[in-house]
């Protein structure tokens, strides 16, 4: 079920403490999967969270769960824009950037590592990951950390705690809707 995947992989986004998360969603019927995403978007959008399919492969969808206001703020950063320009992004509103990211995911021969920007990773870590081709990081957690290791460890702990709390609350009340923070 989609709600379980959202709790397991997107709790920090649902809680409003992270820009976005990404997860694979396995399905048996593609039409039912898209219908389910539509139903969830109807519920989530009013609270500032959106789901979009970035890639469709065999029996799974790569789903991007994001907060539009957080992503818009991120995409408005000049350093972020400079990095994204290097990969062909030329408009920095949320919809155009997601559309182009989806295009890159589906047409590039390699994974578009600028996706870290869209997931709220520190720009320094995204740049270093790209520059060093994923090698030589100082710490590996939710992403490969090249700078500010202690800050990132605290952030990882915060995200883990959030996910744990969300899993506990969901098991008690079984309702995702009540757990989504407005933004």
C-alpha positions in Angstrom: 0.0 0.0 0.0 1.2 3.5 -0.8 0.5 4.9 2.7 3.0 2.4 4.2 5.7 3.4 1.6 5.1 7.0 2.4 5.5 6.4 6.1 8.6 4.2 5.6 10.4 6.4 3.1 8.9 9.9 3.3 8.1 10.7 7.0 10.5 13.7 7.2 8.8 15.2 4.1 5.4 14.5 5.5 6.5 16.2 8.8 7.7 19.2 6.9 11.4 18.9 8.0 12.8 17.7 4.6 12.3 19.0 1.1 11.6 15.7 -0.5 12.1 11.9 -0.6 12.3 9.3 -3.3 11.2 5.7 -3.3 10.4 2.7 -5.5 6.8 1.7 -5.5 6.1 -1.9 -6.7 2.7 -2.6 -8.3 0.8 -5.4 -10.0 -1.6 -3.2 -12.0 -0.2 0.0 -13.5 -3.6 1.6 -13.8 -4.5 0.9 -10.2 -1.1 2.3 -9.1 -1.7 5.6 -10.9 -5.2 5.8 -9.5 -3.8 5.3 -6.0 -1.3 8.1 -6.6 -4.1 10.4 -7.7 -6.1 9.6 -4.6 -3.1 10.3 -2.4 -2.4 13.5 -4.2 -5.9 14.7 -3.6 -5.3 14.1 0.1 -1.7 15.3 0.3 -1.8 18.4 -2.0 -4.0 20.4 0.4 -1.2 20.0 3.0 1.6 21.0 0.6 2.9 17.6 -0.3 2.9 16.3 -3.9 3.7 12.9 -5.5 4.9 12.6 -9.0 6.2 9.6 -10.9 9.7 10.3 -12.2 10.3 6.9 -13.8 8.3 3.8 -14.7 10.1 0.5 -15.0 8.7 -3.0 -15.3 6.5 -3.4 -12.2 7.7 -0.4 -10.2 7.4 3.4 -10.2 10.1 5.8 -8.9 8.0 8.2 -6.9 9.1 11.6 -5.8 7.3 13.0 -2.8 8.0 16.7 -2.2 6.9 19.9 -0.6 6.4 22.6 -3.3 7.3 25.5 -1.0 10.5 23.9 0.2 11.5 22.9 -3.3 10.7 26.4 -4.7 12.9 28.0 -2.1 15.7 25.6 -2.9 15.4 26.2 -6.6 15.5 30.0 -6.1 19.1 29.7 -4.6 21.6 31.1 -7.1 24.2 28.5 -6.2 21.7 25.7 -6.9 20.7 27.4 -10.2 24.3 27.6 -11.3 24.8 23.9 -10.6 21.6 22.9 -12.4 22.5 25.0 -15.4 25.5 22.8 -15.9 23.1 19.9 -16.5 20.8 21.8 -18.9 18.2 23.2 -16.6 17.1 26.6 -17.9 13.9 27.5 -16.0 13.9 27.2 -12.2 10.2 27.0 -11.3 9.2 23.7 -9.6 7.2 22.2 -12.5 9.9 22.9 -15.1 12.7 21.5 -13.0 10.8 18.3 -12.1 9.8 17.9 -15.8 13.5 18.2 -16.8 14.7 15.9 -14.0 12.2 13.3 -15.2 13.5 13.8 -18.8 17.1 13.3 -17.6 16.2 10.2 -15.6 14.5 8.6 -18.6 17.1 9.6 -21.3 20.5 9.8 -19.6 22.9 6.9 -19.8 23.9 7.6 -16.2 21.9 8.5 -13.1 21.4 12.3 -12.9 23.2 13.0 -9.6 21.9 16.5 -9.4 18.8 14.8 -7.9 20.5 15.5 -4.5 19.4 19.1 -5.0 15.8 17.9 -5.4 16.1 15.8 -2.2 17.4 18.7 -0.1 20.9 17.4 0.3 23.5 20.1 1.1 24.8 21.7 -2.1 28.4 21.2 -1.1 27.8 17.4 -0.8 26.0 17.3 -4.2 28.9 19.2 -5.9 31.5 17.0 -4.2 29.7 13.8 -5.1 29.5 14.8 -8.7 33.1 16.1 -8.8 34.6 13.0 -7.1 32.2 10.6 -8.8 30.9 9.3 -5.5 34.4 8.5 -4.1 36.2 9.8 -1.1 33.3 10.8 1.1 33.9 11.5 4.8 30.7 9.8 6.0 28.0 7.7 4.4 24.5 8.1 5.7 21.3 9.0 3.8 23.7 10.5 1.3 27.5 10.6 0.9 28.8 13.4 3.1 31.8 15.4 2.1 31.4 18.5 4.2 29.9 19.3 7.7 29.9 15.6 8.8 28.6 16.4 12.4 25.8 18.5 11.1 24.7 15.8 8.7 24.9 13.1 11.4 22.5 15.2 13.5 20.2 15.7 10.5 20.3 11.9 9.8 19.4 11.2 13.4 16.5 13.7 13.2 15.2 12.1 10.1 15.5 8.6 11.7 13.7 9.7 14.8 10.9 11.3 12.7 10.5 8.1 10.7 10.4 6.0 13.9 7.7 8.3 15.4 5.7 8.2 12.2 5.8 4.4 12.1 4.7 4.2 15.7 1.9 6.6 15.2 0.7 5.0 12.0 0.6 1.6 13.7 -1.5 3.1 16.5 -4.0 5.1 14.4 -3.7 3.7 10.9 -4.4 7.1 9.3 -1.8 8.8 7.2 -3.9 11.9 6.7 -3.7 13.1 10.3 0.0 12.8 10.3 0.8 15.3 7.5 2.0 18.7 8.7 0.5 21.7 6.9 2.9 24.0 5.2 
